[in-house]
């Protein structure tokens, strides 16, 4: 029944269910709902926040507490933690009275006295190692004894010791198999031992109860006391039958609080101490707050309520190490939970720990200790998603003692911080190292194996994941092999530029039905990369209508080149920067740039007079030309002024090119010479850009109040946005510098390569060179090109489009899956990277015909739509969707102007020295330049 609704899970195995698997395998935080089995019992594990809230709020009363196992019942009995209905309401009312408001205030002095006794003992350990978990066990036991039972730890010591032994037996048997009726036939040694302990606990609590009853004065209302035991005794002796509780109920409530009240706060204090020892900066922040509020005096009740930093630390500790790591419920009748029809008696398990460590709820730094998450409270930290943070449960059955635990923890930590600083013992450092190893194991092996198996079950194959390096070494070797061989003057460059993609599509992506999409899975280190070439899926990813396919996070090296600019950022910041860029590179702004583009092109062809009849490397010439255009049009300067920036930008990518994405970065351990060099260049670029920015601002200062003096070019628009009155639209100086840096590089790199490949293609195809020349001469003659004429260059547009098809600037488009998503028929887990190889699509014979590798501009004679049969994915040299490159119109005009002025003056042929060697960089570059002979017309 469940399988028909898409609920899958490990198969049920006769008698044992999945108990053996659960015991033996390491558990990982699951991000989806799935079905598992405890013996013959079906358990639906639910991690969808909305479904978790529905279950725990239980508005219709259908999600009840499951019947506890025999061993658990020995610890909690039929107490408020386990019972249901009217009995639960009656017991909950008592507990609410005991652990809220005035009752908590009355407990405060006893908590202070217990904490003072603990720190007094610690004087004997100053400068020495101390086991604080044991110390906190004594503290919390003392607090419970004093506040709830009016006694002392010594009086209740026997109870605590027996409870610890009983809990150990429960842990041993938690996932054990219990067959109905079998326990009546034979009893294990644990069964016999637990019964003895249970009777012992019962007798010890009864002694405390009888002692209190004897002390009570007959006829006095408060004679039983105002603490937890007193309230229970009043309820036991009440005249109202509906409110009266039995002796058994009284004993079970005492037993539950003795255990739960001690265990919860003990572990919370231990984890808080561990985290503050690991993060001395937060330890110091907490200490400052405590000293500001209390000095060296004991904490006060009102002061404890003002401990904001302490509250943040405790909340973050509870997020990382929640007391209630699993919340269990049972379906009392058949019910529809979200879209799932769940039959009666199925158990529901909400893994709190998985939700608390879910990157989709808490971000990529979910495993880090960051108390600042809670600086504006829990609601803000969770984006009002209650299921993201529920260390004590959620809904009407939230743990009644959470305020008691928080108050006790704040008192204890305050008094410790007043007196001591603390660091981890070397012994515990070894434990922390072991935890790190476990996390590394999960990241480097467990998660990749799980994802590879998940995708394999859906028919997605690929090269096997290899520990640490993934497929990095294979990719590097294939690239080296492809580029080591000389290439003839062919434009079938896909096997050379992306040899691994070309090979693995053929090996792993060919489906029996030979459908167009050939998708496969590869690995960059431990990072899964799903390579997508199915057009419909590519469109879905790039259009990103649901916002689930954001830009992938750039590598550290790439980030040094592009920063957090418009090409990399997301959300509101991207929208803000995109608005500025749209204004800068469209419509009237482009028209205003036209004269500067003409002047730059005239300067270039003027230089070429010295090379007439001789060889010239046009790739280098186009680098100077595009740099000059950017300097003039976007920054109101010249190439000479920005020369330092361009030269550093040329040097910096060389370091990036050396670092294959398939390699694992160890930059947290040591830094390579490339990383050191890249850092120096990054600082140099920033300094040079800031000089240009300051120069423009100083110029604007001379004419106060005239906003337009900042200029209408790209830099001017960025400065206006930086100085804007609207805070939401304002950009920071860092954002401004990063946008400048990105455009300096991308604006030059893209157009430079496009012009170089056009020259190669027209030199190889003189017929099309002549066609383009005729068109230019018909429109402009020997005159300088004009904006109106540039827009009429149909043959030139065809040539540019075909060049962009064969040598696309954006030859790889990368996105990331932000959450588990269904992409077509594929279920893709969160954090998988998606790679769309534009080059593969541009060279696909099924999209472009068998002559896909040939230069045939006539494909575009009726426009791009007709050439692609309305299939947008077949042609996307600048990307597609909302994140399409904003500068494509700028590049097209620049190229048309340059080519028009070259064709007016020269014909050109390839030099015999030209080596055809397309090389994968951030774009596709001619590795050895483009050498041609110029022939003056």
Rosetta blueprint (number, residue, H / E / L):
1 X L
2 X L
3 X H
4 X H
5 X H
6 X L
7 X L
8 X L
9 X E
10 X L
11 X L
12 X L
13 X L
14 X L
15 X L
16 X L
17 X E
18 X L
19 X H
20 X H
21 X H
22 X H
23 X H
24 X H
25 X L
26 X L
27 X L
28 X L
29 X L
30 X L
31 X L
32 X L
33 X L
34 X E
35 X E
36 X E
37 X E
38 X E
39 X L
40 X L
41 X E
42 X E
43 X E
44 X E
45 X E
46 X L
47 X L
48 X L
49 X H
50 X H
51 X H
52 X H
53 X H
54 X H
55 X H
56 X H
57 X H
58 X L
59 X L
60 X L
61 X L
62 X L
63 X E
64 X E
65 X L
66 X L
67 X L
68 X L
69 X L
70 X H
71 X H
72 X H
73 X H
74 X H
75 X H
76 X H
77 X L
78 X L
79 X L
80 X L
81 X L
82 X L
83 X L
84 X L
85 X H
86 X H
87 X H
88 X H
89 X H
90 X H
91 X H
92 X H
93 X H
94 X H
95 X H
96 X H
97 X H
98 X H
99 X L
100 X L
101 X L
102 X H
103 X H
104 X H
105 X H
106 X H
107 X H
108 X H
109 X H
110 X H
111 X H
112 X H
113 X H
114 X H
115 X H
116 X H
117 X H
118 X H
119 X H
120 X H
121 X H
122 X H
123 X H
124 X H
125 X H
126 X L
127 X L
128 X L
129 X L
130 X L
131 X L
132 X H
133 X H
134 X H
135 X H
136 X H
137 X H
138 X H
139 X H
140 X H
141 X H
142 X H
143 X H
144 X H
145 X H
146 X H
147 X H
148 X H
149 X H
150 X L
151 X L
152 X L
153 X H
154 X H
155 X H
156 X H
157 X H
158 X H
159 X H
160 X H
161 X H
162 X H
163 X H
164 X H
165 X H
166 X H
167 X H
168 X H
169 X H
170 X H
171 X H
172 X H
173 X H
174 X L
175 X L
176 X L
177 X L
178 X L
179 X L
180 X L
181 X L
182 X H
183 X H
184 X H
185 X H
186 X L
187 X L
188 X L
189 X H
190 X H
191 X H
192 X H
193 X H
194 X H
195 X H
196 X H
197 X H
198 X H
199 X H
200 X H
201 X H
202 X H
203 X H
204 X H
205 X H
206 X H
207 X H
208 X H
209 X H
210 X H
211 X H
212 X H
213 X H
214 X H
215 X H
216 X L
217 X L
218 X L
219 X L
220 X L
221 X L
222 X L
223 X L
224 X L
225 X L
226 X L
227 X L
228 X H
229 X H
230 X H
231 X H
232 X H
233 X H
234 X H
235 X H
236 X H
237 X L
238 X L
239 X L
240 X L
241 X L
242 X L
243 X L
244 X L
245 X L
246 X L
247 X H
248 X H
249 X H
250 X H
251 X H
252 X H
253 X H
254 X H
255 X H
256 X H
257 X H
258 X H
259 X H
260 X H
261 X H
262 X H
263 X H
264 X H
265 X H
266 X H
267 X H
268 X H
269 X H
270 X H
271 X H
272 X H
273 X H
274 X H
275 X H
276 X H
277 X H
278 X H
279 X L
280 X H
281 X H
282 X H
283 X H
284 X H
285 X H
286 X H
287 X H
288 X H
289 X H
290 X H
291 X H
292 X H
293 X H
294 X H
295 X L
296 X L
297 X L
298 X L
299 X L
300 X L
301 X H
302 X H
303 X H
304 X H
305 X L
306 X L
307 X L
308 X H
309 X H
310 X H
311 X H
312 X H
313 X H
314 X H
315 X H
316 X H
317 X H
318 X H
319 X H
320 X H
321 X L
322 X L
323 X L
324 X L
325 X L
326 X L
327 X E
328 X E
329 X E
330 X E
331 X E
332 X L
333 X L
334 X L
335 X E
336 X E
337 X E
338 X L
339 X L
340 X E
341 X E
342 X E
343 X L
344 X L
345 X L
346 X L
347 X E
348 X E
349 X E
350 X E
351 X L
352 X H
353 X H
354 X H
355 X H
356 X H
357 X L
358 X L
359 X H
360 X H
361 X H
362 X H
363 X L
364 X L
365 X L
366 X L
367 X L
368 X L
369 X L
370 X L
371 X H
372 X H
373 X H
374 X H
375 X L
376 X L
377 X L
378 X H
379 X H
380 X H
381 X H
382 X L
383 X L
384 X L
385 X L
386 X H
387 X H
388 X H
389 X L
390 X L
391 X L
392 X L
393 X L
394 X L
395 X H
396 X H
397 X H
398 X L
399 X L
400 X L
401 X L
402 X H
403 X H
404 X H
405 X H
406 X H
407 X H
408 X H
409 X H
410 X H
411 X H
412 X H
413 X H
414 X H
415 X H
416 X H
417 X H
418 X H
419 X H
420 X L
421 X L
422 X L
423 X L
424 X L
425 X L
426 X H
427 X H
428 X H
429 X H
430 X H
431 X H
432 X H
433 X H
434 X H
435 X H
436 X H
437 X H
438 X H
439 X H
440 X H
441 X H
442 X H
443 X H
444 X H
445 X H
446 X H
447 X H
448 X H
449 X H
450 X H
451 X H
452 X H
453 X H
454 X H
455 X H
456 X H
457 X H
458 X L
459 X L
460 X L
461 X L
462 X L
463 X L
464 X L
465 X L
466 X L
467 X L
468 X L
469 X L
470 X E
471 X L
472 X H
473 X H
474 X H
475 X H
476 X H
477 X H
478 X H
479 X H
480 X H
481 X H
482 X H
483 X H
484 X H
485 X L
486 X L
487 X L
488 X L
489 X L
490 X L
491 X L
492 X L
493 X L
494 X H
495 X H
496 X H
497 X H
498 X L
499 X H
500 X H
501 X H
502 X H
503 X H
504 X H
505 X H
506 X H
507 X H
508 X H
509 X L
510 X L
511 X L
512 X L
513 X L
514 X L
515 X L
516 X L
517 X L
518 X L
519 X L
520 X E
521 X E
522 X E
523 X E
524 X E
525 X L
526 X L
527 X E
528 X E
529 X E
530 X E
531 X E
532 X L
533 X L
534 X L
535 X H
536 X H
537 X H
538 X H
539 X H
540 X H
541 X H
542 X H
543 X H
544 X L
545 X L
546 X L
547 X L
548 X L
549 X E
550 X E
551 X E
552 X L
553 X L
554 X L
555 X L
556 X H
557 X H
558 X H
559 X H
560 X H
561 X H
562 X H
563 X L
564 X L
565 X L
566 X L
567 X L
568 X L
569 X L
570 X L
571 X H
572 X H
573 X H
574 X H
575 X H
576 X H
577 X H
578 X H
579 X H
580 X H
581 X H
582 X H
583 X H
584 X H
585 X L
586 X L
587 X L
588 X H
589 X H
590 X H
591 X H
592 X H
593 X H
594 X H
595 X H
596 X H
597 X H
598 X H
599 X H
600 X H
601 X H
602 X H
603 X H
604 X H
605 X H
606 X H
607 X H
608 X H
609 X H
610 X H
611 X H
612 X E
613 X L
614 X L
615 X E
616 X E
617 X E
618 X H
619 X H
620 X H
621 X H
622 X H
623 X H
624 X H
625 X H
626 X H
627 X H
628 X H
629 X H
630 X H
631 X H
632 X H
633 X H
634 X H
635 X H
636 X L
637 X L
638 X L
639 X H
640 X H
641 X H
642 X H
643 X H
644 X H
645 X H
646 X H
647 X H
648 X H
649 X H
650 X H
651 X H
652 X H
653 X H
654 X H
655 X H
656 X H
657 X H
658 X H
659 X L
660 X L
661 X L
662 X L
663 X L
664 X L
665 X L
666 X L
667 X L
668 X L
669 X L
670 X L
671 X L
672 X L
673 X H
674 X H
675 X H
676 X H
677 X H
678 X H
679 X H
680 X H
681 X H
682 X H
683 X H
684 X H
685 X H
686 X H
687 X H
688 X H
689 X H
690 X H
691 X H
692 X H
693 X H
694 X H
695 X H
696 X H
697 X H
698 X H
699 X H
700 X H
701 X H
702 X L
703 X L
704 X L
705 X L
706 X L
707 X H
708 X H
709 X H
710 X H
711 X L
712 X L
713 X L
714 X H
715 X H
716 X H
717 X H
718 X H
719 X H
720 X H
721 X H
722 X H
723 X L
724 X L
725 X L
726 X L
727 X L
728 X L
729 X L
730 X L
731 X L
732 X L
733 X H
734 X H
735 X H
736 X H
737 X H
738 X H
739 X H
740 X H
741 X H
742 X H
743 X H
744 X H
745 X H
746 X H
747 X H
748 X H
749 X H
750 X H
751 X H
752 X H
753 X H
754 X H
755 X H
756 X H
757 X H
758 X H
759 X H
760 X H
761 X H
762 X H
763 X H
764 X H
765 X L
766 X H
767 X H
768 X H
769 X H
770 X H
771 X H
772 X H
773 X H
774 X H
775 X H
776 X H
777 X H
778 X H
779 X H
780 X H
781 X L
782 X L
783 X L
784 X L
785 X L
786 X L
787 X H
788 X H
789 X H
790 X H
791 X L
792 X L
793 X L
794 X H
795 X H
796 X H
797 X H
798 X H
799 X H
800 X H
801 X H
802 X H
803 X H
804 X H
805 X H
806 X H
807 X L
808 X L
809 X L
810 X L
811 X L
812 X L
813 X E
814 X E
815 X E
816 X E
817 X E
818 X L
819 X L
820 X L
821 X E
822 X E
823 X E
824 X L
825 X L
826 X E
827 X E
828 X E
829 X L
830 X L
831 X L
832 X L
833 X E
834 X E
835 X E
836 X E
837 X L
838 X H
839 X H
840 X H
841 X H
842 X H
843 X L
844 X L
845 X H
846 X H
847 X H
848 X H
849 X L
850 X L
851 X L
852 X L
853 X L
854 X L
855 X L
856 X L
857 X H
858 X H
859 X H
860 X H
861 X L
862 X L
863 X L
864 X H
865 X H
866 X H
867 X H
868 X L
869 X L
870 X L
871 X L
872 X H
873 X H
874 X H
875 X L
876 X L
877 X L
878 X L
879 X L
880 X L
881 X H
882 X H
883 X H
884 X L
885 X L
886 X L
887 X L
888 X H
889 X H
890 X H
891 X H
892 X H
893 X H
894 X H
895 X H
896 X H
897 X H
898 X H
899 X H
900 X H
901 X H
902 X H
903 X H
904 X H
905 X H
906 X E
907 X E
908 X E
909 X E
910 X E
911 X L
912 X L
913 X L
914 X L
915 X L
916 X L
917 X L
918 X E
919 X E
920 X E
921 X L
922 X L
923 X L
924 X E
925 X E
926 X E
927 X L
928 X L
929 X L
930 X L
931 X E
932 X E
933 X E
934 X E
935 X E
936 X E
937 X L
